[in-house]
Amino acid sequence: MRTTSICKSGVACVLFGIAMAPAVAQSGKATPSSGPASPSPASPAQAALAASPQPLTTSERIRKDPDDYRIGAGDVLQVSVWKSPEISVPTVTVRPDGMITIPLIKDVHVGQLTPSQAERLITDGLAKYIIDPNVTVIVATSNSKKVYIVGSVKTEGPIAYTYRMTVMQAISEAGGLTEYAKRRKIYVIRHEAGRDYRMDFNYDEVVRGTRMEQNIELLPGDTVVIPQ
């Protein structure tokens, strides 16, 4: 086995049997590497961009939103207590007073609570009777949240607010506009903080893809008015 520690020419050296190419030939020019080029180090700006959190897509943002659904009268709940089917309630409708009935703890007020808050409340009540209860509350059917469509649509009346619908989606749920609808005079009435607010909506502009900010997300209790 040959060992050579110094190369006096541009010829590859052999060190402990391993071929090694000199970094620079005597001419002072860099010797091309036979292997794949190593990536150049990222600039500070590129490194900061890679490390910074990227904006969420709409679907990701919705999934990451906190549990903000408020249980209301008419909602159908499923209350499950792990390993305790005799205490679980497969189907229970929230009464107008916001109460439901659960074995052992009787009436529980869940109106205007989120499902997570209702779980904690029921868990605290059952903890007096069973050890370490594990409670899950699911809104099986949402009947308490509605938006209202009046005027020149195919089907007037309340629409169950089962997802975060926009004005265009609500009109679609109502079957679309009639031929007599004043498409540029549509507006949304929203009751907030003791006052009614009007927000105008020009159907033709939104269909053309202009002034899309008009196509707002509706809230439960909103009324969409389509004059004729």
URKADA-V147123 format. One record per pair of residues at least 4 apart in sequence whose ideal C-beta (glycine too) atoms are under 6 Angstrom apart, sorted by the first residue. I is the first residue (numbers start at 1). J is the second residue. Records with the same first field share a line. If there is no record, write none. Layout:
# URKADA-V147123
I->J ; J
This chain:
# URKADA-V147123
1->17
2->14
4->13 ; 14
7->13 ; 22
10->25
12->19 ; 21
13->20
15->20
21->31
25->31
42->46 ; 47
56->60 ; 61
67->114 ; 116
70->112
71->75 ; 94 ; 110 ; 113
72->144
73->94 ; 96 ; 144
74->143 ; 144
75->94 ; 139 ; 142 ; 143 ; 144
76->93 ; 140 ; 141
77->92 ; 137
78->90 ; 138 ; 140
79->89 ; 137
80->88 ; 136
81->87 ; 88 ; 133 ; 135
82->134
87->103
92->100
94->100
95->99
98->109 ; 111
99->107 ; 109
100->108 ; 110
101->107
102->108
104->129
105->125
108->122
110->118
113->117 ; 118
115->137
118->137
119->135 ; 137
122->135
123->133 ; 135
126->130 ; 133
142->162
145->161 ; 220
146->158 ; 161
147->159 ; 161 ; 170 ; 218 ; 222
148->158 ; 223
149->153 ; 156 ; 174 ; 224
150->156 ; 225
151->225 ; 226 ; 227
152->178 ; 180 ; 181 ; 226 ; 228
153->174 ; 177 ; 226
154->175 ; 176
155->174 ; 175
159->173
161->220
164->217
165->169 ; 170 ; 218
166->215 ; 217
167->201 ; 215
168->215
170->218 ; 224
177->181
180->228
181->226 ; 228
182->227
183->203 ; 204
184->202 ; 204
185->227
186->201 ; 203 ; 226
187->198 ; 200 ; 201 ; 225
188->199 ; 222 ; 224
189->196 ; 223
190->197 ; 222
191->196
201->214
205->210 ; 211
206->214 ; 215
218->222
